[in-house]
Amino acid sequence: MSELSRVKMRCRRGLKELDVIFQHYLERHYTSASPTELQRLDELLAMQDPIIWDMLLDAIPFPDEYAELIAKLRVVHD
């Protein structure tokens, strides 16, 4: 299984809204992402859906190192 296939599988979440957000990220940003950003994505995908959702909605704070990735994920249509 390729790395992209593995990430696509991990981006399929229990929350449809997150599926849409991660699908958009994969289509628009994944191929140009830095190794550091891909590491952050991997870390984020290891988190539970409610935590990811709350970070995207700014309901809970997130570490500064996730700021760039979170900003990209928040822009669903560009």
C-alpha positions, 0 to 999 in steps of 0.5 A, a space after each residue: 500500500 502506498 503512503 498516499 493510500 494509507 493516508 487516504 484511509 486514515 482520512 476517512 473519519 466517523 464525522 462526515 464533515 471531517 471526511 470533506 475537510 480532509 479530502 479537500 486537503 488531500 486534493 489541494 495540499 498533500 502533494 506539495 506538503 513538506 515532510 514536517 507538515 505530513 508529520 503533523 497531519 499524521 499526528 493529527 489523524 491519530 487524534 479522536 474526531 471530537 478533538 480534531 473538530 474542536 481544534 478546527 472550530 477553535 473551541 479548544 487551543 492547539 499547539 502552535 506547530 499545528 497552526 499552518 496545517 489547521 489553517 489549510 484544513 479550515 479553508 474548505 473551498 479555495 
